Amino acid sequence: MMLALLLAATLSPSADSLRITVRGRQSAIPVRTESHTAFVSADAVAAALGGSIQRLPNHRYLVGVGGVAFELADRVPFAVSDGRLYPLVAAARERDGRLELPVQLLTDVAPRAGARLAWDPVQRTLATKETAAQRSVAPPSRRRVIVVDAGHGGRDPGMRGWDTNRTPVREKDITLGVARQLERELEQRGFAVVMTRSTDTLIALNDRGRIANRSKGDLFISIHVNAANPRWKQPTAARGFETYFLAEAKTEDERRVAQMENEVVRFETEADAPKHDPLGFIINDMAQNEHLRESNDLAESVQAALRRVHPGPSRGVKQAGFVVLVKAYMPAVLVEVGFGTNQADAAFMSSERGQRTLATAIADAASEYLSRYEQRIGVGGGR
């Protein structure tokens, strides 16, 4: 109950209306408050945002907002979109034959699910992403530090593949290209950026997290390129993007990707290698760490942003024991930006345009995550 009250206070609009801005036109939708939760008419929202609402059997509804569809049911406190379940602070409900939505679905859940919507808690206005992008957004009151990690490097090339012209591509080159573009994007948005490497050099996996900690980073984002399992049926057809956070791997493929990215240790000297540092113990310890939930939230943001621009399919948010994430004591994710073993993905990732597109989406995700984080804690300052 306390969590519901907190979310309602953080995410609800003014007492009597929800302001919505689309292409410079602002409208106000009446808000009804019940048990400290704000509700709005689904029909009114659909009309204001150019969305849709469809009634299904058994008191279920399909509501489209910002390019994302949610399935809702009367008196059920969950929304389903693209196979993912999102908890609500209160259930959607039928009232006088019409569906009412908790405002949290629009201000918090929909943007996380990839909808082209942005909630401004200061102006208390919901706007389409196109409208929000036209407004100048001030950076947080304390300059946030984002650590960008280009995977592999130096004598460790990472995975190798070919693009559509049969030109060889190397993971270490793609990750550095994307990381440099990401550095520029983040700096333009007012963030301080620390690069674990900005040249073709090898940085030990454990040192990357230490660099992030010494820099007092707020976020750690590690860029990598995936490779198909050669035992898969048609491995070169596998493509798409996925984002990992640190936790015990649940599937064989999650363990395979972690093992592939952790193999860099064979390029490190004995002095670089960790001593008496059993990964399983650390993972179990990190599972209780305060940053686990935040890392999951950051991974969801990255995945949603890439889904809007990447030519390949979304392979979802996953978890595994990546050594590079173990030592970063902050929200941390590892992004597999595509499959180097797929020629179309390789061509996209190795092109300047593709790297800029990937970097812009990841920068969008980091900005959106930090904005939500500061809304949750109620300040613009330190963690």
Sequence and secondary structure as in RCSB ss.txt:
>XXXX:A:sequence
MMLALLLAATLSPSADSLRITVRGRQSAIPVRTESHTAFVSADAVAAALGGSIQRLPNHRYLVGVGGVAFELADR
VPFAVSDGRLYPLVAAARERDGRLELPVQLLTDVAPRAGARLAWDPVQRTLATKETAAQRSVAPPSRRRVIVVDA
GHGGRDPGMRGWDTNRTPVREKDITLGVARQLERELEQRGFAVVMTRSTDTLIALNDRGRIANRSKGDLFISIHV
NAANPRWKQPTAARGFETYFLAEAKTEDERRVAQMENEVVRFETEADAPKHDPLGFIINDMAQNEHLRESNDLAE
SVQAALRRVHPGPSRGVKQAGFVVLVKAYMPAVLVEVGFGTNQADAAFMSSERGQRTLATAIADAASEYLSRYEQ
RIGVGGGR
>XXXX:A:secstr
 HHHHHHHHHH   SSEEEEEETTEEEEEE EEETTEEEEEHHHHHHHHT EEEEETTTEEEEEETTEEEEEETT
  EEEETTEEEE SS  EEETTEEEEEHHIIIIIHHHTT SEEEETTTTEEEEHHHHHTS     SS  EEEEEE
  BTTB   EEE TT  EEEHHHHHHHHHHHHHHHHHHTT EEEES SSS    HHHHHHHHHHTT SEEEEEEE
E   TTSSSGGG   EEEEEES   SHHHHHHHHHHHGGGGGS TTTS SS  HHHHHHHHTTSTHHHHHHHHHH
HHHHHHHTT SS EEEEEEE  HHHHT  SSEEEEEEEETTSHHHHHHHHSHHHHHHHHHHHHHHHHHHHHHHHH
HHT SS  
